[in-house]
Amino acid sequence: MKRAPTLLIGALAMVAVSASAAWACSCVRYKSAAEQYAKGQLIFIGRADGREVLSRDGGPPPAATRFVVQRTLKGEPQKMRRIVHGEATGGMCGIRFQRGRTYLVIAYRNEGRWRTNSCSAPQFPRAEFERLAQRGR
């Protein structure tokens, strides 16, 4: 008899935790790659080359990933880019880049730094962003 209330309480706790995790980072869904491309200030294809944890008072510290840029689709071309972001395990809208992997990065300028997060991640195939860059959109 006591087992049913315990299971119910456990199930409700799991639902509450899952719901809060889902609500932690609510992102805008773009209607098209063109719309997301227009919103991005800096868009490039690059290989993650290194990562550092930045210090911060209170809360999880942000990280910065260094990229070797293979191709700039929007923004000023540079060979290397340092992008600040929250970690996927600690930040509400964090993102994690693996060293050696190639990414399409969409970033924005904030407080003098280029930044990205899970809400800035590409929502459409890379080829669509490359076509938009070729058209000069």
C-alpha positions as CSV (number, residue, x, y, z in Angstrom):
1,M,0.0,0.0,0.0
2,K,2.8,2.4,0.9
3,R,4.5,1.7,-2.4
4,A,1.9,3.4,-4.6
5,P,2.3,6.9,-2.9
6,T,6.1,6.6,-3.0
7,L,6.0,5.8,-6.7
8,L,3.6,8.7,-7.4
9,I,5.7,11.2,-5.5
10,G,8.8,9.9,-7.4
11,A,7.1,10.2,-10.8
12,L,5.9,13.7,-10.0
13,A,9.4,14.8,-8.9
14,M,10.8,13.5,-12.2
15,V,8.2,15.4,-14.2
16,A,8.9,18.6,-12.3
17,V,12.7,18.2,-12.9
18,S,12.1,17.4,-16.6
19,A,9.8,20.4,-17.0
20,S,12.2,22.8,-15.3
21,A,15.0,21.6,-17.6
22,A,12.9,22.0,-20.6
23,W,11.9,25.5,-19.6
24,A,15.4,26.5,-18.7
25,C,16.3,27.5,-22.2
26,S,13.4,28.5,-24.5
27,C,14.7,29.3,-28.0
28,V,13.1,31.1,-30.9
29,R,12.3,28.8,-33.8
30,Y,13.2,30.4,-37.1
31,K,10.9,29.9,-40.1
32,S,13.8,29.6,-42.5
33,A,17.5,29.5,-42.8
34,A,17.3,33.0,-44.4
35,E,15.6,34.4,-41.3
36,Q,18.3,32.9,-39.0
37,Y,21.1,34.0,-41.4
38,A,19.7,37.6,-41.3
39,K,19.7,37.6,-37.4
40,G,23.3,36.3,-37.1
41,Q,26.0,38.9,-36.9
42,L,28.9,36.5,-37.5
43,I,28.5,33.1,-39.3
44,F,31.5,30.8,-40.1
45,I,32.6,27.3,-40.5
46,G,35.5,26.4,-38.3
47,R,37.3,23.6,-36.4
48,A,37.3,23.8,-32.6
49,D,40.9,24.1,-31.6
50,G,41.0,24.8,-27.9
51,R,38.9,25.7,-24.9
52,E,39.3,27.7,-21.8
53,V,37.1,28.3,-18.8
54,L,36.7,32.0,-18.0
55,S,36.4,33.2,-14.4
56,R,33.2,34.7,-13.1
57,D,31.7,35.7,-9.8
58,G,28.7,33.5,-8.9
59,G,27.0,31.1,-11.2
60,P,28.7,28.7,-13.6
61,P,31.7,30.2,-15.4
62,P,31.5,30.7,-19.2
63,A,33.9,29.1,-21.5
64,A,35.6,30.3,-24.7
65,T,36.4,28.1,-27.6
66,R,39.0,29.0,-30.2
67,F,38.2,28.1,-33.8
68,V,40.4,27.8,-36.9
69,V,38.1,29.4,-39.4
70,Q,37.7,27.5,-42.7
71,R,35.2,29.8,-44.3
72,T,33.4,33.0,-43.2
73,L,29.8,33.1,-44.4
74,K,28.9,36.5,-42.8
75,G,31.0,39.0,-41.0
76,E,34.7,40.0,-41.2
77,P,36.9,37.1,-42.3
78,Q,39.6,36.1,-39.8
79,K,41.8,33.0,-39.6
80,M,41.0,32.4,-35.9
81,R,37.9,33.2,-33.8
82,R,37.4,33.1,-30.0
83,I,33.8,32.5,-29.1
84,V,32.4,32.8,-25.6
85,H,29.6,30.5,-24.5
86,G,28.0,28.9,-21.5
87,E,28.8,25.2,-21.0
88,A,26.0,22.8,-21.9
89,T,26.4,21.1,-18.4
90,G,26.3,24.3,-16.4
91,G,24.7,27.2,-18.4
92,M,21.0,27.4,-19.0
93,C,21.5,27.8,-22.7
94,G,25.0,26.4,-22.9
95,I,26.7,24.6,-25.7
96,R,29.8,22.4,-25.9
97,F,32.2,22.2,-28.8
98,Q,34.5,19.2,-29.1
99,R,38.1,19.9,-30.1
100,G,38.9,18.8,-33.6
101,R,35.3,18.8,-34.8
102,T,34.1,21.2,-37.4
103,Y,31.0,23.4,-36.7
104,L,28.8,26.0,-38.4
105,V,28.9,28.8,-35.8
106,I,26.4,31.6,-35.5
107,A,27.5,34.3,-33.1
108,Y,26.5,37.7,-31.9
109,R,28.5,40.6,-30.3
110,N,27.9,41.3,-26.6
111,E,30.0,43.3,-24.2
112,G,32.8,43.4,-26.7
113,R,33.0,39.7,-27.2
114,W,31.7,37.3,-29.8
115,R,29.2,34.9,-28.1
116,T,27.0,32.0,-28.9
117,N,24.6,29.6,-27.1
118,S,22.3,26.7,-27.8
119,C,19.7,29.1,-29.1
120,S,22.1,30.5,-31.7
121,A,22.9,27.0,-33.0
122,P,22.0,26.5,-36.6
123,Q,18.4,25.2,-37.0
124,F,18.9,24.3,-40.7
125,P,21.4,22.3,-42.8
126,R,24.8,23.9,-43.3
127,A,24.3,23.9,-47.1
128,E,21.4,26.3,-46.8
129,F,23.6,28.8,-45.0
130,E,26.3,28.4,-47.6
131,R,23.8,29.1,-50.4
132,L,22.7,32.2,-48.6
133,A,26.3,33.4,-48.3
134,Q,26.9,32.8,-52.0
135,R,23.9,35.0,-52.8
136,G,25.2,37.7,-50.6
137,R,22.2,37.8,-48.3
